[in-house]
């Protein structure tokens, strides 16, 4: 196959392998076929296969060790395919990685800067999320509103602007995450809400270190719930 006729081939290979991992054809610890075998399967070149594998490696799905080949490192949640195309998962993961860094800092600053109105706003958004659980809703917009309230409490427009700028991507990932929680169990939804509460309580205590760590833990846990440990 002419590579210039298939610019999306690395993405197709990425999606195919990821789908096989999710379906359990390749289990955690299993060795993937060689680059040569994959190139033959997809009628493409080894550099193209290498590009797809590099993306899977960057996403933490596979790992390559010299002399041991490439093995499956983790299996994403099988229900992901119900709510998002597999090719979008890489961007979702990177969005979370960005948020871990920025929002943990914003939460820490919020613990130092928040006034009574800010605390009331964060509490109000937490209450809204609690209502979402009781009514078995999704609540992606309410989830975003909670995180935005924390950013606003930092009194730093750069935290507010950065979160607002990626609003669409964040709400998409939140919708995906909350849909997954909804099909799992009420306990999982309540666990997420407890993580939000830990952020709120640390900010209320003026515990900057605790607030930053609580936000970091919440977002990292969200990645684990979605993509695996």
C-alpha positions in Angstrom: 0.0 0.0 0.0 1.3 3.4 -0.9 2.0 5.3 2.4 1.0 8.7 0.7 -2.4 7.2 0.1 -2.9 6.4 3.7 -1.9 9.3 5.9 -4.0 7.9 8.8 -2.3 4.5 8.8 -0.5 5.0 12.1 -3.8 6.0 13.7 -5.5 2.9 12.2 -2.8 0.7 13.6 -3.0 2.4 17.0 -6.7 1.9 17.2 -6.6 -1.7 16.0 -4.0 -2.7 18.6 -5.7 -0.7 21.4 -9.0 -2.4 20.5 -7.4 -5.9 20.6 -6.0 -5.0 24.1 -9.4 -3.8 25.3 -11.1 -6.9 24.0 -8.5 -9.1 25.8 -6.9 -10.6 22.7 -3.6 -9.1 24.1 -3.6 -9.3 27.9 -1.4 -7.4 30.3 2.0 -8.8 30.1 1.5 -10.4 26.7 4.0 -9.7 24.0 2.8 -8.0 20.8 3.7 -9.2 17.3 6.9 -8.0 16.0 7.1 -4.8 13.9 7.7 -7.0 10.8 4.6 -9.1 11.5 2.5 -6.0 12.1 3.8 -4.3 9.0 2.7 -7.4 7.0 -0.7 -7.5 8.7 -1.4 -3.9 7.7 0.4 -4.0 4.4 2.5 -1.0 5.4 6.1 -0.1 6.4 7.9 -0.8 9.7 8.4 3.0 10.3 4.7 3.4 10.1 4.1 0.6 12.6 6.9 2.2 14.8 5.0 5.5 14.8 1.8 3.8 16.1 3.7 1.8 18.7 5.4 5.0 19.9 2.0 6.6 20.5 0.8 3.5 22.4 4.0 3.7 24.4 3.6 7.4 25.2 0.1 6.7 26.4 1.4 4.0 28.8 -0.5 1.2 27.1 2.6 -0.8 26.0 6.2 -1.0 27.1 9.3 -2.0 25.1 12.4 -3.5 26.7 15.6 -4.4 24.9 15.7 -8.1 24.3 12.1 -8.7 25.5 10.1 -7.1 22.8 7.0 -5.0 23.2 4.4 -6.1 25.9 1.0 -4.9 27.0 1.4 -2.7 30.1 -2.2 -1.8 30.9 -5.7 -2.3 29.7 -8.0 0.7 29.5 -11.6 0.4 30.7 -13.5 -1.7 28.2 -16.6 0.6 28.5 -14.6 3.5 27.0 -15.6 2.4 23.6 -19.3 3.0 24.4 -18.7 6.7 25.0 -15.7 7.9 22.9 -13.8 6.9 19.8 -10.6 5.1 20.7 -8.5 7.5 18.6 -9.5 10.3 21.0 -8.1 8.6 24.1 -4.5 9.9 23.6 -5.7 13.5 23.6 -7.9 12.8 26.6 -5.0 11.4 28.5 -2.8 14.5 27.7 -5.6 16.8 28.8 -5.6 15.1 32.1 -1.8 15.3 32.4 -2.0 19.1 31.8 -4.8 19.4 34.3 -2.8 17.5 37.0 0.0 20.1 36.8 -2.1 23.2 36.5 -5.1 22.5 38.6 -3.1 21.2 41.6 -1.3 24.5 41.6 -4.5 26.4 41.3 -6.1 24.5 44.2 -3.0 25.2 46.4 -3.2 28.9 45.6 -7.0 28.9 46.2 -6.3 27.6 49.8 -4.3 30.8 50.3 -6.4 33.3 48.5 -10.1 32.2 48.7 -12.5 34.5 50.4 -15.9 33.6 51.9 -17.7 34.1 48.6 -15.3 31.7 46.9 -15.8 29.1 49.5 -19.5 29.4 49.2 -19.2 29.1 45.4 -17.1 25.9 45.6 -19.5 24.5 48.2 -22.5 25.3 46.0 -21.0 23.5 43.0 -20.2 20.5 45.3 -23.8 20.4 46.4 -24.9 20.5 42.8 -22.8 17.4 42.1 -24.3 15.7 45.1 -27.7 16.3 43.6 -26.6 14.9 40.3 -25.7 11.6 42.0 -29.1 11.4 43.7 -30.9 12.0 40.4 -28.6 9.5 38.5 -27.5 12.3 36.1 -24.2 12.8 34.3 -23.2 16.2 35.6 -20.2 17.0 33.3 -21.1 20.7 33.3 -21.5 20.7 37.1 -18.2 18.9 37.4 -16.5 21.6 35.3 -18.2 24.3 37.3 -16.7 22.9 40.5 -13.2 22.9 39.0 -13.7 26.4 37.6 -14.9 27.6 41.0 -11.6 26.4 42.5 -9.6 28.1 39.8 -11.5 31.4 40.4 -10.7 31.1 44.1 -7.0 31.2 43.2 -7.5 34.9 42.3 -5.1 34.3 39.4 -6.6 34.9 35.9 -4.1 32.6 34.3 -5.5 29.5 36.1 -9.0 30.6 35.2 -8.1 31.3 31.6 -6.2 28.1 31.1 -9.1 26.0 32.3 -11.6 28.0 30.3 -9.5 27.8 27.2 -9.7 24.0 27.2 -13.3 23.9 28.4 -14.5 21.8 25.5 -11.8 19.2 26.0 -12.2 19.1 29.7 -16.0 18.7 29.6 -15.7 16.0 27.0 -13.3 14.0 29.3 -15.5 14.7 32.3 -18.6 13.4 30.3 -16.7 10.3 29.4 -15.4 9.8 33.0 -18.8 10.4 34.6 -20.6 8.1 32.1 -18.1 5.4 33.0 -18.8 5.9 36.7 -22.6 5.8 36.1 -22.4 2.4 34.4 -20.1 1.0 37.2 -21.6 1.6 40.6 -23.0 4.2 43.0 -19.9 3.6 45.2 -17.7 4.8 42.4 -19.7 8.0 41.9 -19.5 8.6 45.6 -15.8 8.0 45.6 -15.3 10.8 43.0 -17.5 13.1 45.1 -15.4 12.3 48.2 -12.3 13.4 46.2 -14.0 16.7 45.3 -14.9 17.1 49.0 -11.2 16.6 50.0 -10.3 19.5 47.7 -13.0 21.7 49.2 -12.1 20.9 52.8 -8.4 21.5 52.3 -9.2 24.9 50.7 -11.5 25.7 53.7 -8.7 24.8 56.1 -6.3 27.1 54.2 -4.1 24.0 53.7 -2.3 24.8 50.4 -0.2 21.7 50.3 -3.2 19.5 51.2 -5.4 21.2 48.5 -2.8 20.8 45.8 -2.3 17.1 46.7 -6.1 16.5 46.9 -6.6 17.9 43.4 -3.6 16.0 42.0 -4.8 12.8 43.6 -8.4 13.3 42.2 -7.2 13.9 38.6 -4.6 11.1 38.8 -7.3 8.7 40.1 -9.5 9.8 37.2 -6.8 8.7 34.8 -6.4 5.4 36.5 -10.1 4.7 36.5 -10.2 5.4 32.8 -6.9 4.1 31.5 -5.8 1.5 34.1 -3.1 1.6 36.8 
